[in-house]
Amino acid sequence: DILKIARENIQKIIAERERMSAFLKGQDGITNVYPSDANFLLIQMENAHALYEYALSKGIIMRDMSSAQGTQNCIRLTIGTPEQNDLVMDLVREFYK
């Protein structure tokens, strides 16, 4: 049933968004993780553009929102699979070492 599969996928995204949000809130250098009901998180941080460039050099694409009015020093992270999110979390850990 397509509706059942859609609901299961939504629950997986919600769980991953909550896991990612909790991780990010505990990282030095991240100043805010905005509440989200979507499949992405907006995070405010020190050196957002530098993280974007670092991620790009590692083959991970993020959306750099740091130059837009109202989202200075922000990155938008799309919630992916647990494995994809683990890669992003590892990247953030490395960046802020």
C-alpha positions as CSV (number, residue, x, y, z in Angstrom):
1,D,0.0,0.0,0.0
2,I,1.5,3.3,-1.2
3,L,0.1,5.3,1.8
4,K,1.7,2.9,4.3
5,I,5.1,3.2,2.5
6,A,4.8,7.0,2.5
7,R,4.0,7.1,6.2
8,E,7.0,4.8,7.0
9,N,9.3,7.0,4.9
10,I,8.0,10.1,6.7
11,Q,8.7,8.5,10.1
12,K,12.2,7.6,9.0
13,I,12.9,11.2,7.9
14,I,11.5,12.5,11.1
15,A,13.7,10.2,13.2
16,E,16.8,11.1,11.2
17,R,16.0,14.8,11.4
18,E,15.7,14.5,15.2
19,R,19.0,12.5,15.4
20,M,20.8,15.0,13.3
21,S,19.4,18.0,15.2
22,A,20.5,16.5,18.6
23,F,24.0,15.8,17.2
24,L,24.4,19.3,15.8
25,K,23.1,21.0,19.0
26,G,26.0,19.4,20.8
27,Q,28.7,20.6,18.5
28,D,31.0,23.5,19.3
29,G,30.9,26.2,16.6
30,I,27.2,25.6,15.9
31,T,25.2,28.4,17.4
32,N,21.6,27.5,16.4
33,V,19.7,24.6,14.9
34,Y,16.4,26.0,13.8
35,P,13.2,24.0,14.4
36,S,12.0,22.2,11.3
37,D,9.0,20.2,10.1
38,A,10.7,19.6,6.7
39,N,13.3,17.2,5.3
40,F,16.1,19.6,6.1
41,L,17.7,21.5,8.9
42,L,18.9,25.1,8.9
43,I,21.9,25.5,11.1
44,Q,23.7,28.7,12.1
45,M,27.3,28.4,12.8
46,E,30.7,30.0,12.9
47,N,32.3,29.9,9.4
48,A,29.3,28.5,7.5
49,H,30.9,29.2,4.1
50,A,34.1,27.5,5.1
51,L,32.1,24.4,6.2
52,Y,30.3,24.5,2.8
53,E,33.7,24.6,1.0
54,Y,35.1,21.9,3.1
55,A,32.1,19.6,2.5
56,L,32.3,20.3,-1.2
57,S,36.0,19.3,-1.2
58,K,34.9,15.9,0.4
59,G,32.1,15.4,-2.2
60,I,29.3,16.3,0.1
61,I,26.9,19.0,-1.1
62,M,25.2,21.4,1.3
63,R,23.3,24.5,0.6
64,D,25.2,27.6,1.7
65,M,22.7,30.1,2.9
66,S,25.3,32.4,4.5
67,S,25.0,35.2,2.0
68,A,21.2,35.5,2.0
69,Q,19.5,38.2,4.0
70,G,18.3,36.7,7.3
71,T,20.3,33.5,7.1
72,Q,23.8,34.8,7.5
73,N,26.2,32.1,8.6
74,C,23.7,29.4,7.9
75,I,23.9,26.1,6.1
76,R,20.9,24.1,5.0
77,L,21.3,20.3,5.5
78,T,19.0,17.9,3.7
79,I,18.1,14.9,5.8
80,G,19.2,11.7,3.9
81,T,19.6,8.1,4.8
82,P,21.2,7.1,8.1
83,E,24.4,6.4,6.2
84,Q,24.4,9.8,4.4
85,N,23.7,11.6,7.7
86,D,26.6,9.7,9.4
87,L,28.9,11.0,6.7
88,V,27.7,14.6,7.4
89,M,28.1,14.2,11.1
90,D,31.7,12.8,10.6
91,L,32.4,15.8,8.4
92,V,31.2,18.3,11.0
93,R,33.3,16.6,13.7
94,E,36.4,16.8,11.4
95,F,35.7,20.4,10.5
96,Y,35.5,21.6,14.1
97,K,38.5,19.6,15.4
